[in-house]
Amino acid sequence: MNDEIDKRSIGYKRRLSSLYKETDAMIDLLKQAVEKRRARKVCAL
């Protein structure tokens, strides 16, 4: 990867995820969704 790309950007995250296998990427997306749902439940209390 290009060292000049800001690692905090969404473009970097998309490029990084494009290098993963499809199944690995799906597992990561599901984990993110579960974490966000848990965070919303905590905020709602």
PyMOL commands that set and color helices and strands:
alter all, ss='L'
color gray80, all
select helices_A, chain A and resi 10-18+22-44
alter helices_A, ss='H'
color red, helices_A
deselect
rebuild
show_as cartoon
